[in-house]
């Protein structure tokens, strides 16, 4: 028996996705659920594969089968291809197993020709609509089926508009549409050497062929290559009867949701319009009616629709967004899909569906988009404020939430004025010295940088809104003035920035506070119930640690000690340490820093209430702590009582060609053991003090950065033990502590078996690991990553989403090697990726013990970890 | 039955290495071969392990067994421990399975005490020798067995010398030695609280204990950790009868080789001295006699020695270096080992041994140290010249061979004078602009840099000698004067540099030409017969390609096109291209470079006579081609007809924080396709021209650098094909070409399966791969790699010797992934490691198709590849 290449909708079901494609299987499912779906059939993916096997020809068998099913369609509809009395028009759509951009999408109104058009005019009494549809069909068919340039048709339209002296398509009248049809047909004849096909069957067969062909076009090829979709999957083609809501006054069209997409309330929500087509509802030219009005207009149809809506929601077990058309009193469902909703509504709907017994807790968790929680966690501008305001500029939405305040151009000025009024830090770009200013600001606006810039990373960590890389912003810090999109902004002027959209507004916009409703708490409770990874936070000070704890962090996964070194009261001692030429001088300077560091750690330990805290030893190259410009060097030299030349020489000696791969990380304590020794002393003394004071026993986890080999860790661990063990012994307290390492160099991952012999824990620093694995400097790759994304050479910025094939493979190697040696080793991640849901899923899959992210992303990570565990539970 | 813990030498053999250690097994072997070896026994490695199991105690069983064997030794020697009439003295030596630094080495003269000393004075009539031996024994025993600081004993010696008013130990007389013995014993009593042990059995047991203990000392631990030697292997202890060449006039001592170590001639070669100890021969204070004289002095002993020498050579099947002692007319062999020899002699001996039927060709190849061929391949200073000259300074021996010429301080000046006389380039440091100057020089001397510096890498590539990093050299390029170790050097002054030792001499030293004898050719022929990897060379110009071919290269594995861009006639066009602001401008500039590039490639193709040539597309960041200092920018701006500001802006826009990870490699053609297109055109046209002219069909291998993902290669391959295919079609020649990629980023290795879908070949760029894997910037890591080597954190500079655990694991991953997809893919290496024998062995083991190295290392690589194949042949 020969293969079956065409299935009527009623012959399929949702499990036949491979054969019918996603769209076809879904249409079949709805049909079989008894929904009034316009009838149609699906040409299978196997027909597509056969088309390629036959040398890009639709063979006679398949053509015959299509025509046979067309005949059934005509029969069942009582409409006929090319019949002016009652013409059958169809839509033709592609539909692969997975939705795939780049392929042909849709041809509507297939079946129109000159006589059908005339017939339709009589039937609908709407000649403008008919000829508009006809000219659109010719245009679409010529473009996607025959590959005639779209531009040519638009040129013709432009000429007609010019002759008529109008601007908009909607100003064209019936005669103009008729004229366009004639001109389009003439153009087609001229370019193709034959008449525009009047036979609907030829139109149909050509359209099917075009869908098959589009499976292999360059954009689709690139997409397939990137997503590992085999070429032999092929695409299906869906042929469906057209219905018309503008047939007359007993016809209409509408869209509706089964629940309120803004609030999540359970109520039918939507609009409709009689004697209209879908476009009219969307275009907003005519005033639509609330869906409840339909009850008056056509009670039977309304009842039927309410019934269908309920059934659809029950069937898909989620809030549905539906399109329907009423053709001559008859209801047709054109589409149903899970409806988009606001983040708040999403929470409510998910929780309600569980309460209603419609879905399980796990399903509720899987419904939510973790990143959407961001909006719930930050203050936002009110809808009203946004509706009435116009952005003056737009930048990169670098850290979500609303920020509104008086502009200041330096961190110091922000600090100075933050007590009087809300302030907003505006800078060309930020650096580590601006941290305190950022902390007191409502938001940060910068002219340079993107999502990975310093401002963005720090702002997200603090939960401050940030818009970065605003090209039209020029900041003159000295003159205390900025130009934004050509407009001068002075110190103290108010502006508003929306870190969720990147928009910047002049003046004050009203904000509304984040409301963390009970649903949010419920969802988090469920998430914690199902997830198998811990979630920690990156926190460099007691305040952030407190925020993190409130958001449910189970510990601190990363404390960056260098941020503490920049504070105004410390930087002199830090610089003294750096310019020291003897061990004694260095120790003297470090002794000044010691009590402050100890205080920092005490604060964090207390804030975390006994939960584990991972502290990373000093990481950045020392030159970051020194000024680079001659002027600043001169000033500092005077301050430090050094000659300019001596200080300049220190600065020069610390300069590096590639500082990212220079003297930093564990290379610092190997060169200058005193720094790590001081830090260890501060950590251990802090833990002992907190224990004495509160009775809480903190387990400090001391993390050594940038380790590439076991020997490095052996050496630094020796330094740490040399300080820590005597302190603990002297205190007579049984205080355990751990020494572990960042895995942030490819070699650390590759030698993880050896390193695990020393390391008590691993933590992936995927920012650096991504840099080294790709050879992409974060500071420089902005120059070309844009081109890479544009040309589809990479699909995602690897600094935002973990690159599974490269960095991920290294992580897998490290986890496997590490656990070979130390089976119960705790292994985490503390790079930016620790807050990205897709990356978190990967971390779950390879067996990490925890992810650590900025405090404001903790709830997102909790949800993402739960989703990962539900999808792929660990034994 | 209980374990046997002690073996007499005659009870062992060479296969008992695990139990007896390397030294013990070897002594046993010689004993059983009938050589007159002083008798002794070995305490086994199992006794050591037992010592640790028993909590660092030598248990009674083992002690009893040692004493039992001591009794046998006394019996067989007719000497007795502590017997003043005929005392037995022994040496005690450690001996693990593998030689292991850090462990206790040797205690001599064990068995001396006060009465034995008196007896020995009577027996030898040499009281000074006796008390010198005694005081040495106390010193050695106190130091290594009792861990009394060596320094304290030296202080006592210094006091005695001061009192006596002499400078040297050798000026001390018998009474002084006796006084030292008394003082040492007194000091021992004071510090240890007990007398220096007079009982030789106690001395012996303590010495054995000390050897066992030293197995676990910190230095040995580090060494074991680094070399994966398990702690439970343990060390053996060898106890051997002392013999004395200074017993009287019928005693003596000497050293001899079975062949001449300088020439390799087959003749007994060595010296001896009657009534003397080994030290006296080595110290060179007394005049030694040629070994042949021994025939007259004691014909019987001479005959016996000749016979033994022959038997030893036959036994070990290699030239032997032997130590012997004659005690009262009796010959004793103290040591034999494979003798050190000059590189020339090594070649001759290896070839001769094969001719004599003593070893196979494979064994001959394995005998040679590939790196030693370097000396044979370069001109060197004559022995006489070196003997009479004193170096004025010493730097890093960066590229071997002798260099002698008139000093010039710029590449231009070198070029200008190289026709008149030999020149030598002396610079603070070199840069890519100096290439031509280096080419015409006899050698290069720099103040900065090491083996990995630009000067070193390029010099090795060209076969020029180079001494780098001479700290006492300061070059004032503008004043055309340098200071070297305080002495002024002017333009035109002659100096001589020895790139093999790093020594620098004033004036001209005589050189001798490298003589590549017939033995060298024979060895190369054998190497080619057994090796399974091809050897290619890195060559950027026709001259280097020619040299490489002469040295046996089977193709060019790397042509770096950027070096061609720096030539004086090209750099203006290159700069024009870089500052171009439109595609048209850029293409215009590239059009000027095209004919020159084409000419380069034609030259290389012709030189290589049809062998494969791999050409790498432009790799470095563009800023390398532009000046960086304002002054130079201004000059160039004027030259180019630009404003200073415009050019400065271009320079700034190209600056990068980490240029190594910035816009370079394949990122360049993705940003600016025109460069790769021009290079492709030059390559293909050159291949076509050479074909038309000579009929040789070159297969150009176009190599795309710095690829991290398949998509990048897909994109660049598309550009290449877009240019190459039409050119080839138009020429009507069936010219195949290949497009492959460097594997020089960790991600490329990790994604090699995907990349292999596009890449027709892989070539490891292990310089960059090492940088990225370790996160070590080559430009900056000098600052801390020294500390790393000093503290034994790394054993080898990973840029010199391939890091197997990290970089090597990545390479293995890439080879396996690549061949999964493309089973016969050719895969090579073209980093510096391609010329390092140890790294070459690894390349063989993981299945590489070829290594590519600088032309002068081609013979070394051929030999190393053969050795690897012999050790571990591929199926």
HADDOCK unambig.tbl for C-alpha pairs under 7 A between the chains (distance, minus, plus):
assign (segid A and resid 656 and name CA) (segid B and resid 780 and name CA) 5.94 0.50 0.50
assign (segid A and resid 657 and name CA) (segid B and resid 658 and name CA) 6.62 0.50 0.50
assign (segid A and resid 657 and name CA) (segid B and resid 779 and name CA) 6.33 0.50 0.50
assign (segid A and resid 657 and name CA) (segid B and resid 780 and name CA) 6.51 0.50 0.50
assign (segid A and resid 658 and name CA) (segid B and resid 657 and name CA) 6.63 0.50 0.50
assign (segid A and resid 658 and name CA) (segid B and resid 658 and name CA) 4.34 0.50 0.50
assign (segid A and resid 658 and name CA) (segid B and resid 659 and name CA) 6.60 0.50 0.50
assign (segid A and resid 658 and name CA) (segid B and resid 660 and name CA) 6.68 0.50 0.50
assign (segid A and resid 658 and name CA) (segid B and resid 777 and name CA) 6.09 0.50 0.50
assign (segid A and resid 659 and name CA) (segid B and resid 658 and name CA) 6.60 0.50 0.50
assign (segid A and resid 660 and name CA) (segid B and resid 658 and name CA) 6.67 0.50 0.50
assign (segid A and resid 661 and name CA) (segid B and resid 775 and name CA) 4.78 0.50 0.50
assign (segid A and resid 661 and name CA) (segid B and resid 776 and name CA) 4.93 0.50 0.50
assign (segid A and resid 661 and name CA) (segid B and resid 777 and name CA) 4.91 0.50 0.50
assign (segid A and resid 662 and name CA) (segid B and resid 776 and name CA) 6.24 0.50 0.50
assign (segid A and resid 662 and name CA) (segid B and resid 777 and name CA) 5.92 0.50 0.50
assign (segid A and resid 662 and name CA) (segid B and resid 780 and name CA) 5.57 0.50 0.50
assign (segid A and resid 662 and name CA) (segid B and resid 781 and name CA) 6.00 0.50 0.50
assign (segid A and resid 663 and name CA) (segid B and resid 784 and name CA) 6.97 0.50 0.50
assign (segid A and resid 708 and name CA) (segid B and resid 774 and name CA) 5.94 0.50 0.50
assign (segid A and resid 711 and name CA) (segid B and resid 793 and name CA) 5.07 0.50 0.50
assign (segid A and resid 712 and name CA) (segid B and resid 793 and name CA) 5.97 0.50 0.50
assign (segid A and resid 745 and name CA) (segid B and resid 773 and name CA) 6.30 0.50 0.50
assign (segid A and resid 745 and name CA) (segid B and resid 774 and name CA) 6.21 0.50 0.50
assign (segid A and resid 745 and name CA) (segid B and resid 775 and name CA) 6.33 0.50 0.50
assign (segid A and resid 746 and name CA) (segid B and resid 746 and name CA) 6.94 0.50 0.50
assign (segid A and resid 746 and name CA) (segid B and resid 773 and name CA) 4.82 0.50 0.50
assign (segid A and resid 746 and name CA) (segid B and resid 774 and name CA) 6.72 0.50 0.50
assign (segid A and resid 747 and name CA) (segid B and resid 773 and name CA) 5.07 0.50 0.50
assign (segid A and resid 747 and name CA) (segid B and resid 774 and name CA) 5.51 0.50 0.50
assign (segid A and resid 747 and name CA) (segid B and resid 806 and name CA) 4.96 0.50 0.50
assign (segid A and resid 750 and name CA) (segid B and resid 805 and name CA) 6.99 0.50 0.50
assign (segid A and resid 750 and name CA) (segid B and resid 806 and name CA) 5.35 0.50 0.50
assign (segid A and resid 750 and name CA) (segid B and resid 809 and name CA) 6.83 0.50 0.50
assign (segid A and resid 751 and name CA) (segid B and resid 805 and name CA) 6.20 0.50 0.50
assign (segid A and resid 751 and name CA) (segid B and resid 806 and name CA) 6.02 0.50 0.50
assign (segid A and resid 772 and name CA) (segid B and resid 772 and name CA) 5.19 0.50 0.50
assign (segid A and resid 772 and name CA) (segid B and resid 773 and name CA) 6.80 0.50 0.50
assign (segid A and resid 772 and name CA) (segid B and resid 775 and name CA) 6.60 0.50 0.50
assign (segid A and resid 773 and name CA) (segid B and resid 745 and name CA) 6.29 0.50 0.50
assign (segid A and resid 773 and name CA) (segid B and resid 746 and name CA) 4.82 0.50 0.50
assign (segid A and resid 773 and name CA) (segid B and resid 747 and name CA) 5.07 0.50 0.50
assign (segid A and resid 773 and name CA) (segid B and resid 772 and name CA) 6.79 0.50 0.50
assign (segid A and resid 774 and name CA) (segid B and resid 708 and name CA) 5.94 0.50 0.50
assign (segid A and resid 774 and name CA) (segid B and resid 745 and name CA) 6.21 0.50 0.50
assign (segid A and resid 774 and name CA) (segid B and resid 746 and name CA) 6.73 0.50 0.50
assign (segid A and resid 774 and name CA) (segid B and resid 747 and name CA) 5.50 0.50 0.50
assign (segid A and resid 775 and name CA) (segid B and resid 661 and name CA) 4.78 0.50 0.50
assign (segid A and resid 775 and name CA) (segid B and resid 745 and name CA) 6.31 0.50 0.50
assign (segid A and resid 775 and name CA) (segid B and resid 772 and name CA) 6.59 0.50 0.50
assign (segid A and resid 776 and name CA) (segid B and resid 661 and name CA) 4.94 0.50 0.50
assign (segid A and resid 776 and name CA) (segid B and resid 662 and name CA) 6.23 0.50 0.50
assign (segid A and resid 777 and name CA) (segid B and resid 658 and name CA) 6.09 0.50 0.50
assign (segid A and resid 777 and name CA) (segid B and resid 661 and name CA) 4.93 0.50 0.50
assign (segid A and resid 777 and name CA) (segid B and resid 662 and name CA) 5.91 0.50 0.50
assign (segid A and resid 779 and name CA) (segid B and resid 657 and name CA) 6.34 0.50 0.50
assign (segid A and resid 780 and name CA) (segid B and resid 656 and name CA) 5.96 0.50 0.50
assign (segid A and resid 780 and name CA) (segid B and resid 657 and name CA) 6.52 0.50 0.50
assign (segid A and resid 780 and name CA) (segid B and resid 662 and name CA) 5.59 0.50 0.50
assign (segid A and resid 781 and name CA) (segid B and resid 662 and name CA) 6.01 0.50 0.50
assign (segid A and resid 784 and name CA) (segid B and resid 663 and name CA) 6.97 0.50 0.50
assign (segid A and resid 793 and name CA) (segid B and resid 711 and name CA) 5.10 0.50 0.50
assign (segid A and resid 793 and name CA) (segid B and resid 712 and name CA) 6.01 0.50 0.50
assign (segid A and resid 805 and name CA) (segid B and resid 751 and name CA) 6.22 0.50 0.50
assign (segid A and resid 806 and name CA) (segid B and resid 747 and name CA) 4.95 0.50 0.50
assign (segid A and resid 806 and name CA) (segid B and resid 750 and name CA) 5.36 0.50 0.50
assign (segid A and resid 806 and name CA) (segid B and resid 751 and name CA) 6.04 0.50 0.50
assign (segid A and resid 809 and name CA) (segid B and resid 750 and name CA) 6.84 0.50 0.50
